[in-house]
Amino acid sequence: MRFAAPAAALSLCLAMSASVLTAGTGRTPDPRAASLIAQGQASLKAGEAQAAVDAFEAALAVDPAHTPILIDLAEAARQQGLQGKAIRYYREALERDPGNFAAISGEGAALVEKGALEKAKRNLAKLQSLCGDSCPETVALESTIARGVPARLAAESKGSAAPVSN
C-alpha cells in the first residue's frame, strides 16, 4: 500500500513520456491540417512554392506534432532554392523521427544542391544501412548524388579560390 502512490505517479510519468516520444509518428493529421497539407501539395506540384509554404505553415500551426509537414516544408524550401532552410526542416523531422527515410534522403539531396557531396554520401550510407539499396529513398538519393553538384555551384566554385562552405 505504501508504494501505491509512487507507483501510480511513476506509471503516469512513463505514459506521458511515451506519448511525447511517439507523437507525430504513424498517425493521421488533424482533418483541418490534412486539408491544408493537400492544398500545399497541390500548390507545390503547380510550382507555386510560396503558396505551398503558406499552406504547410498553417497546417503546422493546426497540428504541430505531425512530422510529415516538416518534410513538405523542406520540399517547398528546396523548390525556392533555400537549401539551408530545407536542411533545417529535415533535421527537425529527424529529431522527431530519426529513422524517417524521406527526411534522410531529402536532407541528402539538399546537401548535394548546396554542394556538400561528402555529407550527402553519409546520408546515402545511412539509408543503405537502414532500408537497403533498392529502397525508393536510397535510389532517389543515389541518382541525385550521381548527377552531382548543380552547374551554378560548380561554376561559382571554379570562379573563386575559396571552397564552398557548409
Secondary structure as GFF3:
##gff-version 3
##sequence-region A 1 166
A	DSSP	alpha_helix	4	21	.	.	.	ID=ss1
A	DSSP	alpha_helix	31	45	.	.	.	ID=ss2
A	DSSP	alpha_helix	49	62	.	.	.	ID=ss3
A	DSSP	alpha_helix	68	79	.	.	.	ID=ss4
A	DSSP	alpha_helix	83	96	.	.	.	ID=ss5
A	DSSP	alpha_helix	101	114	.	.	.	ID=ss6
A	DSSP	alpha_helix	117	131	.	.	.	ID=ss7
A	DSSP	alpha_helix	136	147	.	.	.	ID=ss8
A	DSSP	alpha_helix	151	159	.	.	.	ID=ss9
###
